[in-house]
Amino acid sequence: MDVKDIEIYSELVDNAVVRLPNRKVLGSVIQGDTLFLLHAELMDVLEEHKHTPGSDLFYRIFRLAKGIEERLEHYIKVCDEHDIQLAFSIECSTQDYEDLLF
């Protein structure tokens, strides 16, 4: 873990705005539990649309869910590497829907 000074423009919960050192563009901070809930919601929507796997909408939902899942997996990995216990785990994955992609 590195300890660095960052610029904080807003500390709004689940919507903090920061600038990391040596970065031009500001970043948005989402708490891990909120990231988990966003992933769960997208997985529910993906499940609802699995019967139209060839549609553009299904593919777009899949891509969104996959992107959020990758961020969530990174978050879980980093917490695990630093012995930080989490109250959640990924139970439904986009991998379960990959065979529906054309």
N, C-alpha and C positions, 0 to 999 in steps of 0.2 A: 504494500500500500504506500502510495506517495501522499505526502501532505504538501499542498500547494495553495497559494492564494488564488482565488477566483473572483471575478466581478459578479455581484449579484444585483440584478435589476429589479427582480420581484421575487418575494418568498411565498407567493400564493400557493397554498397546499395543492399538490398534484398539477401545478402549472407554474412552477418557478421558472424564471428566465435568468440564465447565467452566461458568462463568457469564460471559457477555459483559457489558460495561458496559451499564447501563440495562435489563437483562433480569431478569425475575422468575424465570422457569423456567430450570433448568439445561439444558445441551445435551450431546449425546453426540457425540464425535469419532470418525469412521471414516477410516482412512488411504485415500488414493486408490486404491492397488492392491487393497485389500480391497473397496472399492466396485466396482471393475472386475470382480473375481471374483464378487461377489454378482450383478451384472448378468448375467454370463456363465451362471451357474447358473440364473437365472430364465429366460434365453433358451432354455436347453436344455429346461427344463420346459415352456415355451410351445410349443416345437417338438414335443415329445412329445404335446401335447394339441391340436394344430392340426386334427386330424380330427374334433373335436367343437366346432366354432366357436360353435355356438348355446348351448352349455352355460354354466351359471353359473360352473363351475370355470374354464373357458377365459377368460371375461371377468375373473374375479378375478385369475388369473395375469397376464393382459395388463395390468391396472391396476397391479399390483405392479411388473411389469417396466418399465412406462412411467414410474412414479414414480422408480424407481432410475435409469433411463436419463436422465431430466431432471436429476437431481442429478449424475450422472456427466458429462453434457454441460456443465453449469455448471462443474464442477471442471476439465475439459479446457480450457474457454474461459478461465478465470481463469489457469491455468498458461500457456496460450499468450500471453495478454496480458502476462505477466511474464517471457516468454522462458524458461520452465521446461520442459525436455525431459522427455517421458514415455516409458516403455518399452512403452506399450500404446496402442491406439486401438479404438474401437467398430467391430467388424466385422459384427455382426448387430444389427439394430435392430427395435424394435417396429413401425416403419413398414412393415416387410415383412409384418406380420400385420393391418394396419388393414382391409384389404379383407375379412377374415373376420368382422369385427364386424357385428352387425345393428342 
